[in-house]
Amino acid sequence: MNARNSRNTSADRIIEICKDELRFARVGICKAQPTRHTGAFGAWLSAGKHGSMEWITNHLEKRLDPTRLLPGARSIILVADIYAPRGDDDADRPDMPERAGRIARYARGKDYHGVIKRRLHTLADKLQSRHPREQFKTFVDTAPILEREHAASAGLGWIGKHTLLIHPEMGSYFLLGGILTTLPIDPPKNQRPVEDHCGTCTKCIDACPTNAITPYSVDASRCISELTIENRGKIPAEFHEPIGDWLFGCDICQEVCPHNSVRPEPVRPEEVKRPGILAAYKPRRRAFDVLEVLGWTEEDRREAFTTSSMKRAKLDMMQRNALIVAKNLLREKDDPQLQAAVENYIEQQPL
């Protein structure tokens, strides 16, 4: 036996640790290999469909090939955390503020970067102790790696027409993380790719108010999530009304997806009970009152975003978004107090 594999750790053992000890909802393993979609990705970038996300073009060779991110990489362990239940509905919730500017569901609880990465570090440390000659690099959303493609290869779901990963039991309200490693790990024998079940459905495409989605592609320059989170400058006027009540991010394409609809719990003994949602993802708030956001100070922003993944959004961005949402709310209903706040905010802006 090769010395580097003398203390073998099987895929089944890794999955057992991830599920039973670290409480990840799903785990899969795939080979570390270059993307199969280099041409399509390059065309997407050339068309400017990455919007203001210039960081995507940084370290492009590493993003397209994980063995350049970690020389000698052989395997990728992918994990998933559910952050919202199927059928989650914001309508008529008593905890929604009067002038609600909604937050994308993934950002309603604690910052997922820390929640996932701490547990990945635990797994990496366990593996490192057994394989001291190998390297392990954890990632959660920030490393230049095509997480969704690798997660699909690892059997965690299929990439839907809205480009998000969908799992037949979990739907699409889940977050990804992983470990890139030089350790060779054979995927478990029962791991299979998940078949694409989008079929002829176009609900996500039809529901997108900015027409950002075409089958299996998203023009980020038109996507509400990109406009309200990534875009640091002015949001083009053509998108103001379609933004509706979304203050930070957008879930429309997921809300309408049939695979996120409510389904009964499994009843047959041979069925596996669906994994639960960690307490860390319990929503601290589903929305902010845009009247309050328009009057925020920097201290107010920091306090509101404590332990939140929203902290990357600067004060001027949040107030820019709040102004757009406020004007949309005023189109639907007279609100003298909100109207006065909008006018006061506009007057105070530098020319």
C-alpha positions as CSV (number, residue, x, y, z in Angstrom):
1,M,0.0,0.0,0.0
2,N,1.2,3.5,-0.8
3,A,2.6,5.2,2.3
4,R,0.4,8.3,1.8
5,N,-2.7,6.1,2.0
6,S,-1.5,3.9,4.9
7,R,-4.1,5.5,7.2
8,N,-7.0,5.4,4.9
9,T,-10.2,7.5,5.6
10,S,-13.1,6.2,3.6
11,A,-15.7,8.4,2.0
12,D,-18.3,6.7,4.2
13,R,-16.5,7.7,7.3
14,I,-16.2,11.3,6.1
15,I,-19.9,11.4,5.4
16,E,-20.7,9.9,8.8
17,I,-18.6,12.6,10.5
18,C,-20.2,15.4,8.4
19,K,-23.8,14.2,9.1
20,D,-23.7,12.8,12.6
21,E,-21.1,15.0,14.3
22,L,-21.1,18.2,12.3
23,R,-24.8,18.1,11.3
24,F,-24.4,19.0,7.7
25,A,-27.6,18.4,5.7
26,R,-25.9,16.8,2.8
27,V,-22.4,15.6,1.9
28,G,-20.8,14.5,-1.3
29,I,-17.3,13.9,-2.7
30,C,-16.0,14.4,-6.3
31,K,-12.7,14.4,-8.0
32,A,-10.8,17.7,-8.3
33,Q,-10.9,18.4,-12.0
34,P,-11.3,21.4,-14.3
35,T,-14.7,22.7,-15.3
36,R,-16.4,21.3,-18.3
37,H,-17.9,24.7,-19.2
38,T,-14.8,26.9,-19.8
39,G,-16.2,28.1,-23.1
40,A,-19.7,29.0,-21.8
41,F,-18.2,30.7,-18.7
42,G,-15.8,32.7,-20.9
43,A,-18.7,33.8,-23.2
44,W,-20.8,34.8,-20.1
45,L,-17.9,37.0,-18.9
46,S,-17.3,38.5,-22.3
47,A,-20.9,39.5,-22.6
48,G,-20.6,41.4,-19.3
49,K,-23.2,39.2,-17.6
50,H,-21.2,39.2,-14.4
51,G,-22.4,42.8,-13.8
52,S,-20.3,44.7,-11.3
53,M,-18.8,41.5,-9.8
54,E,-15.3,42.1,-11.2
55,W,-13.9,39.9,-8.6
56,I,-15.1,36.9,-10.6
57,T,-12.4,37.6,-13.2
58,N,-9.6,37.5,-10.5
59,H,-7.6,34.3,-10.4
60,L,-9.7,33.0,-13.3
61,E,-7.4,30.1,-14.0
62,K,-7.8,28.9,-10.4
63,R,-11.6,29.3,-10.6
64,L,-11.7,27.1,-13.7
65,D,-9.3,24.5,-12.4
66,P,-9.1,23.6,-8.7
67,T,-5.7,21.9,-9.1
68,R,-4.4,25.4,-9.7
69,L,-6.0,26.7,-6.5
70,L,-4.3,23.8,-4.6
71,P,-1.5,22.2,-6.6
72,G,-1.8,18.4,-6.3
73,A,-5.5,18.5,-5.4
74,R,-7.2,15.2,-5.9
75,S,-10.6,15.4,-4.2
76,I,-13.3,17.9,-3.1
77,I,-15.6,17.3,-0.2
78,L,-18.8,19.3,-0.6
79,V,-21.3,20.0,2.2
80,A,-24.7,21.7,2.4
81,D,-26.6,23.5,5.1
82,I,-30.4,24.2,4.8
83,Y,-31.2,27.8,5.7
84,A,-35.0,27.9,5.1
85,P,-37.8,25.3,4.9
86,R,-39.6,24.4,1.7
87,G,-42.7,26.5,1.4
88,D,-41.3,29.4,3.5
89,D,-43.7,32.3,2.9
90,D,-43.4,35.9,4.0
91,A,-47.0,36.8,3.4
92,D,-49.0,37.9,6.4
93,R,-46.2,37.2,8.9
94,P,-46.7,39.1,12.2
95,D,-43.0,39.7,12.5
96,M,-42.8,41.8,9.3
97,P,-42.4,45.5,9.9
98,E,-45.0,47.9,8.6
99,R,-42.8,49.3,5.8
100,A,-41.0,46.1,5.0
101,G,-37.9,46.0,2.9
102,R,-37.3,42.3,2.6
103,I,-34.1,40.4,3.1
104,A,-33.1,37.3,1.1
105,R,-33.6,34.3,3.3
106,Y,-30.0,33.2,3.4
107,A,-29.0,36.4,5.2
108,R,-31.7,36.4,7.9
109,G,-29.8,34.3,10.4
110,K,-26.2,34.3,11.5
111,D,-23.4,34.8,9.0
112,Y,-23.2,31.4,7.2
113,H,-19.6,31.9,6.4
114,G,-18.6,31.3,10.0
115,V,-21.3,28.7,10.8
116,I,-20.1,26.5,7.9
117,K,-16.4,27.2,8.0
118,R,-15.9,26.4,11.7
119,R,-17.3,22.9,11.1
120,L,-15.2,22.4,8.0
121,H,-12.1,23.3,10.0
122,T,-13.1,20.6,12.5
123,L,-13.3,18.1,9.7
124,A,-10.1,19.3,8.1
125,D,-8.3,19.0,11.4
126,K,-9.5,15.4,11.8
127,L,-8.4,14.5,8.4
128,Q,-5.1,16.3,8.8
129,S,-4.3,14.3,11.9
130,R,-4.8,11.1,10.0
131,H,-3.0,12.3,6.9
132,P,-0.3,14.7,8.0
133,R,1.4,14.7,4.6
134,E,-1.8,15.9,2.8
135,Q,-3.1,19.4,2.3
136,F,-6.7,20.6,3.1
137,K,-8.2,24.0,2.0
138,T,-11.6,24.9,3.3
139,F,-13.9,27.3,1.3
140,V,-17.3,28.9,1.9
141,D,-18.3,31.2,-1.0
142,T,-15.1,33.3,-1.0
143,A,-12.5,31.1,-2.7
144,P,-12.2,31.1,-6.5
145,I,-13.9,27.8,-7.1
146,L,-17.0,26.8,-8.9
147,E,-18.8,25.4,-5.9
148,R,-22.2,24.6,-7.6
149,E,-20.6,22.6,-10.5
150,H,-18.5,20.6,-8.1
151,A,-21.5,20.1,-5.8
152,A,-23.5,18.8,-8.7
153,S,-20.7,16.4,-9.5
154,A,-20.8,15.3,-5.9
155,G,-24.5,14.4,-6.1
156,L,-25.8,17.3,-4.0
157,G,-28.3,18.3,-6.6
158,W,-28.8,19.5,-10.2
159,I,-28.2,23.1,-11.4
160,G,-31.6,24.5,-12.2
161,K,-32.6,26.9,-14.9
162,H,-32.1,29.8,-12.5
163,T,-28.5,28.4,-12.0
164,L,-29.0,27.5,-8.4
165,L,-28.5,24.0,-7.1
166,I,-31.7,22.1,-6.4
167,H,-32.0,18.9,-4.4
168,P,-35.1,16.8,-4.8
169,E,-35.7,16.7,-1.0
170,M,-34.2,19.9,0.2
171,G,-35.3,22.2,-2.7
172,S,-32.8,25.1,-3.2
173,Y,-32.7,26.9,0.1
174,F,-29.3,25.6,1.0
175,L,-25.7,26.9,1.3
176,L,-22.5,25.2,0.1
177,G,-19.0,24.8,1.5
178,G,-16.2,22.4,1.0
179,I,-12.7,21.1,1.4
180,L,-10.3,20.9,-1.5
181,T,-7.6,18.3,-0.7
182,T,-4.6,16.5,-2.1
183,L,-6.0,13.3,-0.4
184,P,-7.4,10.9,-2.9
185,I,-10.9,9.9,-1.8
186,D,-13.1,7.6,-3.8
187,P,-16.7,8.8,-3.9
188,P,-19.1,6.5,-2.0
189,K,-20.5,3.6,-4.1
190,N,-24.1,4.8,-3.7
191,Q,-23.4,8.4,-4.8
192,R,-25.2,9.2,-8.0
193,P,-25.6,12.4,-10.0
194,V,-29.0,14.0,-9.5
195,E,-31.1,14.0,-12.6
196,D,-32.3,17.4,-13.9
197,H,-36.0,17.7,-13.0
198,C,-36.6,21.2,-14.3
199,G,-38.2,19.7,-17.4
200,T,-40.3,22.2,-19.4
201,C,-41.0,24.4,-16.3
202,T,-40.1,28.1,-16.8
203,K,-41.6,29.5,-13.6
204,C,-38.3,31.1,-12.4
205,I,-37.8,32.6,-15.8
206,D,-41.3,34.0,-16.1
207,A,-41.4,35.3,-12.5
208,C,-38.1,37.3,-12.7
209,P,-39.2,40.9,-12.7
210,T,-36.0,42.2,-14.4
211,N,-35.8,39.4,-17.1
212,A,-32.4,38.4,-15.8
213,I,-32.9,34.6,-16.3
214,T,-32.7,32.6,-19.5
215,P,-32.5,28.8,-19.3
216,Y,-29.5,27.8,-17.2
217,S,-28.0,31.3,-17.3
218,V,-28.4,34.5,-15.3
219,D,-27.5,38.0,-16.4
220,A,-26.2,39.3,-13.1
221,S,-26.2,42.9,-14.4
222,R,-30.1,42.6,-14.3
223,C,-30.4,40.4,-11.2
224,I,-31.9,42.1,-8.1
225,S,-29.5,40.2,-5.9
226,E,-26.5,41.6,-7.7
227,L,-28.1,45.1,-8.0
228,T,-28.8,45.4,-4.3
229,I,-25.8,43.5,-2.8
230,E,-22.8,43.6,-5.2
231,N,-23.4,46.9,-7.1
232,R,-21.7,49.7,-5.2
233,G,-22.9,52.5,-7.4
234,K,-26.2,53.8,-8.7
235,I,-28.9,51.3,-9.7
236,P,-30.3,52.0,-13.2
237,A,-33.8,53.6,-13.1
238,E,-35.3,50.8,-15.2
239,F,-34.8,48.4,-12.3
240,H,-36.2,50.5,-9.5
241,E,-39.9,49.5,-9.8
242,P,-39.1,45.8,-10.5
243,I,-37.0,45.7,-7.3
244,G,-40.3,45.9,-5.4
245,D,-39.8,45.4,-1.7
246,W,-36.4,43.7,-1.8
247,L,-34.0,45.6,0.3
248,F,-31.1,43.1,0.3
249,G,-31.1,40.3,-2.2
250,C,-34.0,38.5,-3.8
251,D,-35.7,35.1,-3.6
252,I,-38.3,35.3,-6.3
253,C,-36.9,32.6,-8.6
254,Q,-36.8,30.3,-5.6
255,E,-40.2,31.2,-4.2
256,V,-41.9,30.2,-7.4
257,C,-39.9,27.0,-7.9
258,P,-42.1,23.9,-7.5
259,H,-39.2,22.1,-5.9
260,N,-39.5,24.5,-3.0
261,S,-43.1,23.8,-2.4
262,V,-44.3,22.2,0.8
263,R,-44.3,18.4,0.8
264,P,-45.3,16.0,3.6
265,E,-42.7,14.3,5.7
266,P,-41.7,10.8,4.6
267,V,-44.0,8.2,6.1
268,R,-42.5,4.9,4.9
269,P,-39.8,3.4,7.1
270,E,-37.3,3.0,4.2
271,E,-37.5,6.8,3.5
272,V,-34.8,9.0,5.1
273,K,-36.2,11.8,7.2
274,R,-35.3,15.2,5.8
275,P,-32.5,17.0,7.6
276,G,-33.5,19.9,9.9
277,I,-32.3,23.5,9.9
278,L,-29.6,24.6,12.4
279,A,-30.7,27.1,15.1
280,A,-28.0,29.5,13.7
281,Y,-30.1,30.0,10.6
282,K,-33.3,31.0,12.5
283,P,-34.2,34.4,11.2
284,R,-33.2,37.3,13.4
285,R,-35.4,39.4,11.1
286,R,-37.1,38.9,7.8
287,A,-37.1,42.6,6.8
288,F,-36.1,46.0,7.9
289,D,-38.4,49.0,8.2
290,V,-37.2,51.2,5.3
291,L,-38.3,54.3,7.2
292,E,-35.7,53.4,9.9
293,V,-33.0,52.5,7.3
294,L,-33.3,55.9,5.7
295,G,-32.5,57.5,9.0
296,W,-29.6,55.1,10.0
297,T,-26.2,56.3,11.2
298,E,-23.1,54.1,10.6
299,E,-23.5,52.9,14.2
300,D,-27.1,51.9,13.5
301,R,-25.9,49.9,10.5
302,R,-23.1,48.1,12.4
303,E,-25.5,47.2,15.3
304,A,-28.2,45.9,12.9
305,F,-25.7,43.7,11.0
306,T,-23.9,42.2,14.0
307,T,-23.3,38.5,13.3
308,S,-24.9,38.9,9.9
309,S,-23.6,38.2,6.4
310,M,-25.2,41.6,5.4
311,K,-22.4,43.5,7.1
312,R,-20.6,43.7,3.8
313,A,-23.3,46.2,2.6
314,K,-22.2,49.7,3.3
315,L,-24.6,52.4,4.7
316,D,-24.9,54.3,1.4
317,M,-25.9,51.0,-0.4
318,M,-28.5,50.1,2.2
319,Q,-30.0,53.6,2.1
320,R,-29.9,53.6,-1.7
321,N,-31.9,50.4,-1.6
322,A,-34.2,51.6,1.1
323,L,-35.0,54.7,-1.0
324,I,-36.0,52.5,-4.0
325,V,-38.2,50.3,-1.8
326,A,-39.8,53.3,-0.1
327,K,-40.8,54.8,-3.4
328,N,-42.2,51.5,-4.5
329,L,-44.3,51.3,-1.3
330,L,-45.5,54.8,-1.8
331,R,-46.8,53.8,-5.3
332,E,-49.1,51.4,-3.6
333,K,-50.1,53.3,-0.5
334,D,-50.1,56.9,0.8
335,D,-47.8,57.3,3.7
336,P,-47.1,60.9,4.7
337,Q,-44.4,59.9,7.2
338,L,-42.5,57.8,4.7
339,Q,-43.0,60.4,2.0
340,A,-41.4,63.0,4.3
341,A,-38.5,60.7,5.1
342,V,-37.9,60.2,1.4
343,E,-37.9,63.9,0.6
344,N,-35.7,64.7,3.6
345,Y,-33.2,62.0,2.6
346,I,-33.0,63.3,-1.0
347,E,-32.5,66.9,0.2
348,Q,-29.6,65.9,2.3
349,Q,-27.7,64.1,-0.5
350,P,-24.7,66.0,-2.1
351,L,-25.2,67.3,-5.6
